[in-house]
Amino acid sequence: MRASLKDVAARAGVSVRTVSNVVNGAASVSEKTRERVQRALDELGYRPNLAARSLRAGRTGLIGLVVPELHSPYFGELAGLVVEAAQRRSWTVIIDQTHGRADVERRLLEGTHAPIVDGLIISPWALGAEELAERAGATPMVLLGERDPGRLADHVAVDNVLAADEATRHLLEAGRRRIAAIGPQPGLRNGTAEQRLAGYRRALRRAGLDPDPALEVPVATLHRAAGARAMARLLDAGGPAPDAVFAFSDELALGVLLVARERGLQVPGDLAVVGFDDVEDGRYANPSLTTVSPDKAQIAERALQCLADRIYSPGSAVPPQRITVPHRLVARESTGHPRPRVEEAADRTDGRGPAS
């Protein structure tokens, strides 16, 4: 027999209304109570009647997730975490990608999914804040990434300036002085590369070093091939070689490691390398990759909580939130450190490693 809200409430020792709030993702439930109710939901195998709930509430239980690239390890991992967090709220996620194209971002913001989704999470690469504001509709929306939306919508992001500063400082503290930055993207408007470049330069200046334009290598994408091409250009340019690279994504850093190996450079002896994103590939690179690890699980959870607050409290006077999620530097072999013990232990037990 199918479990009801009343059954779950009896098992958890709470009211039916509290169970309903947990199922619907409402923010009014304490974390301790939410965990107790979720255990009861899991134990009883409760599954909501989505059709009936949609008819009663005028909602579909569907949310949209729009990212630039699904083949990117970072966005692939993030999408998986969004789906997992949405499932805990009995939501289904519709995923689309834009390839960073302004026309696709416009089309999706103007309502391709509007008739069927209750809310939208989007990571825009091409549209500026002004155009995002013009195209924002009545559907609740959360912005991810570095585009500053002003007071347009809830916004969840990492402090890229601080993170890049810490990554560069890690290299400086290891005695490196000719630190290259691979990843500036002057042709994009999303702000990611601009902020990471600002953090890189800030750390250099604090150490008494003037940023060298010859060591700032722009790229068209954040992919492995772009990192390999950038590293080859840097080594072929003549002059003193860099003794370290801060790559603005782990994919770029993996391309750097490939070219370094092909050119006979020892990592980290001749060249130390730091990436950004903490994707799984970097943990199993040879050498394993030191990286900035954004808390991707918290990005997913906070974005969904923002949506839930807007969906279940329509017309709320609460102003849009700007949420900065934590990050940490994970030191590994590419800067002369052993892999973290927690990762090695996870490998031995066939675990997936720590959440990013």
Secondary structure, 3 states (H helix, E strand, C coil): CCCCHHHHHHHHCCCHHHHHHHHCCCCCCCHHHHHHHHHHHHHHCCCCCHHHHHHHHCCCCEEEEEECCCCCHHHHHHHHHHHHHHHCCCCEEEEEECCCCHHHHHHHHHHHCCCCCCEEEECCCCCCHHHHHHHCCCCCEEEECCCCCCCCCEEEEECHHHHHHHHHHHHHHCCCCCEEEECCCCCCCCCHHHHHHHHHHHHHHHCCCCCCHHHEECCCCCCHHHHHHHHHHHHHCCCCCCCEEEECCHHHHHHHHHHHHHCCCCCCCCCEEEEECCCHHHHCCCCCCEEEEECHHHHHHHHHHHHHHHHHCCCCCCCCCEEEECEEEECCHHHCCCCCHHHHHHHHCCCCCCCC
